[in-house]
């Protein structure tokens, strides 16, 4: 669990982190350096979920060292499936990270939505749905490892 007191918003508690794989924590199906270590540190306080259409078919192999669950989507349209996944976890307690159009609904619905800009680009729909924009995945994960950064970014 991560508990943060954000001036103007109050106290918030997060218990889950849900991450898209392609373009968010990986590039061309290969995990971005630094992600595994950061996610394993976050796994001490949050349940880690990787939710992906797995475009390149490399998610399970790339993420084998991450302490968390992997869900490969089978639906052609992942956006509603990702949103439902967030809701089933208890949306207000979820931090969601993504970069694509199919991540927009989960970013908007989660307690905290972070859009990641990275080597595969960022969807404008995802950008508009997020609470925070991070220049890359490691910056985004560092916000959660040092929650005073969240306070500085989200204070009213």
VENGIVEN-V749042 format. One record per residue. N is the residue number from 1. PSI is psi in whole degrees, 0 to 359 (999 if undefined). BURIAL is b if it has 24 or more other ideal C-beta (glycine too) atoms within 12 Angstrom, else e. Layout:
BEGIN
n-><N & N>
psi-><PSI & PSI>
burial-><BURIAL & BURIAL>
END
This chain:
BEGIN
n-><1 & 2 & 3 & 4 & 5 & 6 & 7 & 8 & 9 & 10 & 11 & 12 & 13 & 14 & 15 & 16 & 17 & 18 & 19 & 20 & 21 & 22 & 23 & 24 & 25 & 26 & 27 & 28 & 29 & 30 & 31 & 32 & 33 & 34 & 35 & 36 & 37 & 38 & 39 & 40 & 41 & 42 & 43 & 44 & 45 & 46 & 47 & 48 & 49 & 50 & 51 & 52 & 53 & 54 & 55 & 56 & 57 & 58 & 59 & 60 & 61 & 62 & 63 & 64 & 65 & 66 & 67 & 68 & 69 & 70 & 71 & 72 & 73 & 74 & 75 & 76 & 77 & 78 & 79 & 80 & 81 & 82 & 83 & 84 & 85 & 86 & 87 & 88 & 89 & 90 & 91 & 92 & 93 & 94 & 95 & 96 & 97 & 98 & 99 & 100 & 101 & 102 & 103 & 104 & 105 & 106 & 107 & 108 & 109 & 110 & 111 & 112 & 113 & 114 & 115 & 116 & 117 & 118 & 119 & 120 & 121 & 122 & 123 & 124 & 125 & 126 & 127 & 128 & 129 & 130 & 131 & 132 & 133 & 134 & 135 & 136 & 137 & 138 & 139 & 140 & 141 & 142 & 143 & 144 & 145 & 146 & 147 & 148 & 149 & 150 & 151 & 152 & 153 & 154 & 155 & 156>
psi-><138 & 125 & 129 & 136 & 112 & 115 & 129 & 344 & 329 & 195 & 131 & 147 & 129 & 138 & 345 & 148 & 127 & 125 & 137 & 155 & 293 & 122 & 345 & 299 & 0 & 164 & 123 & 34 & 2 & 127 & 135 & 134 & 138 & 341 & 314 & 311 & 313 & 316 & 323 & 326 & 319 & 330 & 346 & 337 & 343 & 150 & 125 & 128 & 126 & 123 & 118 & 153 & 347 & 56 & 319 & 354 & 22 & 4 & 307 & 317 & 313 & 330 & 13 & 336 & 2 & 132 & 95 & 185 & 151 & 129 & 119 & 122 & 141 & 348 & 145 & 323 & 106 & 338 & 308 & 329 & 317 & 319 & 315 & 320 & 314 & 314 & 320 & 332 & 341 & 83 & 319 & 339 & 10 & 136 & 123 & 140 & 133 & 178 & 347 & 168 & 321 & 359 & 348 & 315 & 319 & 326 & 318 & 323 & 334 & 162 & 325 & 120 & 125 & 119 & 137 & 129 & 135 & 194 & 341 & 6 & 180 & 132 & 139 & 325 & 318 & 319 & 315 & 338 & 344 & 158 & 328 & 145 & 127 & 139 & 339 & 170 & 322 & 325 & 317 & 313 & 326 & 331 & 324 & 333 & 335 & 84 & 346 & 334 & 322 & 315 & 313 & 325 & 323 & 351 & 143 & 999>
burial-><e & b & e & b & e & b & e & e & e & e & e & b & e & b & b & b & b & b & b & b & b & b & b & b & b & b & b & e & b & e & b & b & e & e & b & b & e & b & b & e & b & b & b & e & e & b & b & b & b & b & b & b & b & b & e & e & e & e & b & e & e & b & b & e & e & b & e & b & b & b & b & e & b & e & e & e & e & b & b & e & b & b & b & e & b & b & e & e & b & e & b & e & b & b & b & b & b & b & b & b & b & b & b & b & b & b & b & b & b & b & b & b & b & b & b & b & b & b & e & b & e & b & b & e & e & b & b & e & b & b & b & b & b & b & e & b & b & b & b & b & b & b & b & b & b & e & b & e & e & b & e & e & b & b & e & e>
END
